[in-house]
Amino acid sequence: MDRPKIYQHVIDALGKILIDKDPIRDDALIADLILDKQDFEQFFSDLQADFGIVIPPRLKNELSDLPDNSIYRELTLEGLVDVIAGQMKDKKQHKR
């Protein structure tokens, strides 16, 4: 799956959770999305199932609770797409 399709899938997954779709934009920060812990759990569960990957637990934990000092505070949706694409690539390489 190419990056534009991954990106669109991430946007679609967010669209199922967010009532206010305004924060979804190309340069959106994860911190801007205003998802609660349960929303994040659903979002990551959906992405992992859809892409057949495992999102790193540290990333999931910090994003679902985003403390002010989190290294992921400035993570954009594009950055999340990079993480997903990387996990998919790793999975593909391990199958060989």
C-alpha positions as CSV (number, residue, x, y, z in Angstrom):
1,M,0.0,0.0,0.0
2,D,1.4,3.4,-0.9
3,R,1.7,6.5,1.4
4,P,-1.3,8.3,0.0
5,K,-3.6,5.3,0.6
6,I,-2.2,4.8,4.1
7,Y,-2.7,8.5,4.8
8,Q,-6.3,8.4,3.5
9,H,-7.0,5.3,5.6
10,V,-5.7,7.1,8.7
11,I,-7.9,10.1,8.0
12,D,-10.9,7.7,7.4
13,A,-10.2,6.0,10.8
14,L,-10.1,9.4,12.5
15,G,-13.3,10.4,10.8
16,K,-15.1,7.5,12.4
17,I,-14.1,8.7,15.8
18,L,-14.1,12.5,15.7
19,I,-17.4,14.4,15.8
20,D,-15.6,17.7,14.8
21,K,-13.6,16.9,11.7
22,D,-12.0,20.4,11.5
23,P,-8.7,19.3,13.2
24,I,-8.1,16.8,10.5
25,R,-5.7,18.5,8.1
26,D,-2.3,17.8,6.5
27,D,-0.2,19.4,9.2
28,A,-2.4,18.4,12.1
29,L,-0.7,17.4,15.3
30,I,-1.9,14.4,17.1
31,A,-2.2,16.7,20.2
32,D,-4.7,18.8,18.2
33,L,-7.2,16.0,17.7
34,I,-8.6,16.0,21.2
35,L,-9.1,12.3,21.5
36,D,-9.6,10.7,24.9
37,K,-7.9,7.5,26.0
38,Q,-10.7,5.3,24.8
39,D,-10.8,7.1,21.4
40,F,-7.0,6.5,21.0
41,E,-7.4,2.8,21.9
42,Q,-10.1,2.4,19.3
43,F,-8.1,4.4,16.7
44,F,-4.9,2.3,17.2
45,S,-6.9,-1.0,17.4
46,D,-8.5,-0.2,14.0
47,L,-5.3,0.8,12.4
48,Q,-3.4,-2.3,13.7
49,A,-6.2,-4.6,12.5
50,D,-6.6,-2.9,9.1
51,F,-2.9,-2.8,8.3
52,G,-1.9,-6.0,10.1
53,I,0.8,-4.2,12.1
54,V,1.7,-3.5,15.7
55,I,2.1,0.1,16.6
56,P,5.0,0.5,19.1
57,P,3.5,0.3,22.7
58,R,5.5,3.3,23.9
59,L,4.0,5.4,21.0
60,K,0.5,4.2,21.8
61,N,0.8,4.8,25.5
62,E,2.3,8.3,25.2
63,L,-0.1,9.4,22.5
64,S,-3.1,8.2,24.5
65,D,-2.0,10.3,27.5
66,L,0.2,13.0,25.9
67,P,2.0,14.6,28.8
68,D,3.4,18.0,28.1
69,N,7.0,16.6,28.0
70,S,6.1,13.8,25.6
71,I,8.5,13.4,22.6
72,Y,5.4,12.6,20.5
73,R,3.7,16.0,21.4
74,E,4.7,17.4,17.9
75,L,3.9,14.2,16.0
76,T,1.8,15.0,12.9
77,L,-0.6,12.8,11.0
78,E,2.1,12.5,8.3
79,G,4.5,11.3,11.1
80,L,2.0,8.7,12.1
81,V,1.7,7.6,8.5
82,D,5.5,7.2,8.5
83,V,5.3,5.0,11.6
84,I,2.6,2.8,9.9
85,A,4.5,2.6,6.6
86,G,7.7,1.6,8.6
87,Q,5.9,-1.1,10.5
88,M,4.4,-2.4,7.3
89,K,7.8,-2.5,5.7
90,D,9.3,-4.3,8.7
91,K,6.5,-6.8,8.6
92,K,7.1,-7.4,4.9
93,Q,10.8,-7.9,5.4
94,H,10.3,-10.3,8.3
95,K,8.1,-12.5,6.1
96,R,10.9,-13.1,3.6
